[in-house]
Amino acid sequence: MKKNDQILCNCCGKELSRQGSRYEDHLHIVKSWGYLSAQDGIVEEMDICPDCLEKWKRTFVIASEKHSQTELL
């Protein structure tokens, strides 16, 4: 969740650290709900810190897929 000039984790509320204009790496989700959904026409945004992401992933019945990449951003 972006608030003023900071990004807060939507799960734990922790402020993500920042160096200059770059923030600590985190999961940013934007979901635009479509037709025939209970949230039709709603756009949701959230930011999840690495610690909360790992906790969340441990609750998955099916693990996320992981792939290696050769160029890091």
Phi and psi in degrees as a GROMACS rama.xvg file:
@    title "Ramachandran Plot"
@    xaxis  label "Phi"
@    yaxis  label "Psi"
@TYPE xy
-86.7496  127.11  LYS-2
-136.185  119.134  LYS-3
56.0609  -119.212  ASN-4
-112.481  31.3165  ASP-5
-135.048  158.496  GLN-6
-114.826  128.011  ILE-7
-112.177  140.929  LEU-8
-68.352  128.871  CYS-9
-67.7667  -21.35  ASN-10
-84.3328  -53.2955  CYS-11
-107.995  -13.1099  CYS-12
85.4288  -1.37432  GLY-13
-63.608  139.209  LYS-14
-78.9395  129.828  GLU-15
-75.874  136.745  LEU-16
-68.3579  157.487  SER-17
-141.96  139.672  ARG-18
-124.879  108.52  GLN-19
65.0713  -123.22  GLY-20
-97.6085  2.26097  SER-21
-101.819  134.299  ARG-22
-99.64  155.572  TYR-23
-48.472  139.35  GLU-24
-61.4246  136.847  ASP-25
-157.857  171.813  HIS-26
-93.0377  120.958  LEU-27
-111.268  122.161  HIS-28
-116.363  131.679  ILE-29
-125.305  122.601  VAL-30
-126.281  121.316  LYS-31
-101.202  109.128  SER-32
-75.1604  135.76  TRP-33
-101.484  -173.839  GLY-34
-57.7814  141.713  TYR-35
72.2225  17.1471  LEU-36
-106.451  160.439  SER-37
-65.6293  -20.6484  ALA-38
-106.834  27.3762  GLN-39
-44.5494  123.084  ASP-40
85.3894  2.11833  GLY-41
-96.1579  140.052  ILE-42
-114.308  125.851  VAL-43
-113.512  141.066  GLU-44
-129.703  143.14  GLU-45
-152.774  154.969  MET-46
-124.235  131.286  ASP-47
-122.865  123.119  ILE-48
-70.5316  161.167  CYS-49
-57.7871  -38.8154  PRO-50
-64.241  -46.4651  ASP-51
-67.5741  -34.3649  CYS-52
-61.8542  -44.1134  LEU-53
-63.8597  -42.0938  GLU-54
-61.6245  -43.6251  LYS-55
-62.891  -45.4171  TRP-56
-62.3382  -30.3056  LYS-57
-67.2671  -15.5789  ARG-58
-89.2275  -8.4161  THR-59
-68.6907  136.81  PHE-60
-73.5443  -38.6806  VAL-61
-113.043  120.527  ILE-62
-64.7711  150.177  ALA-63
-68.38  153.699  SER-64
-85.3121  142.379  GLU-65
-118.897  138.785  LYS-66
-133.433  145.147  HIS-67
-83.258  149.181  SER-68
-127.176  148.856  GLN-69
-92.3111  -24.3419  THR-70
-113.397  124.482  GLU-71
-101.143  140.163  LEU-72
